[in-house]
């Protein structure tokens, strides 16, 4: 039994994650993971990380408590696992032919993902967890490494097109491009317009590009 | 009675905020605000936003419940007020003579502030609140406007020195410079080295600077 979210956005986000976690469709273990993740998403939104309790997750997911405790001994482990599952969502890496176009498409995707209440709830929980547990902090670092690595091809293609100097670190470019979107979406609540995304992409290109080749 | 934090870092952060809120030292109203803010800081760290309850805040602050409810009818209002009080912390605006130097100093300050458990707790709470309440979202937007406006002089001086083109929007430059620091500090848990800060400042200067004047 996979509980559904309260609105369309949540269903999309949860659905994507659930789908990505089913390498062997129909397997019991995969069903348990999907149900527990979906239940955790919901409860993080409803009550937050501090109030979240594993027995409650088990009940909502319709999974045996013992099964839950065996795989996720603490809620910190569960949240780290949720982050890892978000990582598996297959967002296609843009390939528009220009760095500007690719970054615009990527940032539009990032902005869309960050509107999901589920994703926001997991990010919030992960801030809480990271403050307390070095293990989970490492798991999170791995999540972000993977997340950024997935879009690395976009930067490598820009290097191949000589839009960026050889040896440019993909992670740093992507982090620079994405971070203003995170700040606006999660903290300052400013609107993220296509115009803003266009400018962020342009500034990122200028910040890293070979200036001799610009203009 | 102003409760103190659990370690040196917290005491510094709470102390700064408390001090800034005492335009009339010794006034009863100012003492109440200081005590309630300090208690809220502590409880946000200890139990988080979801578990925070106003009566608990009143007890910890040694302030009458009725007094608390009169000024802060909901915990969302209280968190918005805490954010506003953070805004009043007087961090001197750097004035090193170059945009690169000023940005490095500013980002070093930002990175230091973001290590405070109190500040992290308030930011986490504000993410929770903003998802629920448009009023508080507006209060937060005002907080960030003010926060960025305070460092605006730094950008204006760079424009005066012709390091940045006339008409450059100070807020956008500061947001671009600060956001990678927020991302690393709050989410990816990567170390923020002086070298990284140096590079972020350099890239920001390149992204906004007049390229004819560079190199």
Interface residues (C-beta under 8 A of the other chain):
Chain A: X47 X48 X49 X50 X51 X117 X120 X123 X124 X126 X127 X128 X130 X131 X137 X140 X141 X144 X172 X175 X176 X178 X179 X180 X182 X183 X184 X186 X187 X188 X189 X190 X199 X200 X203 X204 X206 X207 X208 X211 X214 X215
Chain B: X47 X48 X49 X50 X51 X117 X120 X123 X124 X126 X127 X128 X130 X131 X137 X140 X141 X144 X172 X175 X176 X178 X179 X180 X182 X183 X184 X186 X187 X188 X189 X190 X199 X200 X203 X204 X206 X207 X208 X211 X214 X215
